Amino acid sequence: MGLFDMFSKEGRTEAALKRAAAKAIHKHIQSPDRMKALDDLYHAGEEGNADAIYAMLRRFSFVYDKTIEDESEKDWTYNAICSLGEKALEPVRRYIAHADSISWPLRILEKIATDEEIWATIQKLREEHEPGYERDPTVKQQLLTFISERKDPRGVGLIAPYFEDMDETVRFVVVESLLKTKDLAAREPLCARFVDPKEDSLRIRVRIANGFVELGWDVVGFRGQFEKLLPEGFMLDKQGRVKHSKHRDDKPVETE
């Protein structure tokens, strides 16, 4: 910005927005000062300034050490950006593509985008965060959770491939996400993972078993292998449904 630009109306406005953007993500200033900055950015966003909206989204990139203020600021920012509707779509999608945490912006996207636009974003994120090693799998985990919450028939097919991820926590999130769909189509990939000899996580098998108890699902087609791998405290009934054992020394019911 040149000297003349600094004294023009546009130059002053740009400089003010840059100051507001810096304050909005300054975690060591007082909450009222951040809120004033966020409000200034919001009014610029109302006028169609996409960079101001993008700057607001950056408030989701850190946690303030005062929990109540942190949640209050994020709730305000979430509602403010949602109220901008279509104006916010481009900066939200741009932010999601580069953010280290996407749970809040995905919630915003769900409010302002069409179903087609949401699924296009999901597909792009899946391509960028495929199963495999990733130094920080946070985005991958948040994406899987988001897909499961949409209750869409396509969800199971998008989530299950992440059972091949190297990160045990990611695989655990896959289990949680598949169970959360409550879609019977999730039963087969969950059973297949339970009996997979490559799976060495006890907590994953325990969570699958508990999930089958909660949902009342049977393990037809996998009974023999499944029964052998049941953790202590679980059994199969005559219909092949997973149940909690009443006693530690209970034996699984024999197949009739």
Buried (B, 14 or more C-beta within 10 A) or exposed (E): EEEEEEEEEEBEEBEEBEEBBEBBBEEEBEBEEBBBBBBBBBEBBBEEBBBBBBBBBBBBEEEBEEEEBBEBBBEBBBEBBBBBEEBBBEBBBBBBEEBEBBBBBBBBBBBBBEEEEBBEBBEEBBEEBEBEEBEEBBBBBBBBBBBBBBEBEEBBEBBBEBBBBEBEBBBBBBBBBBBBBEBEEBBBBBBBBBBBEEBEBEEBBBBBBBBBBEBEBBBEEBBEBBBEBBEEBBBBEEEBBBBEBEEEEBEBBEEE
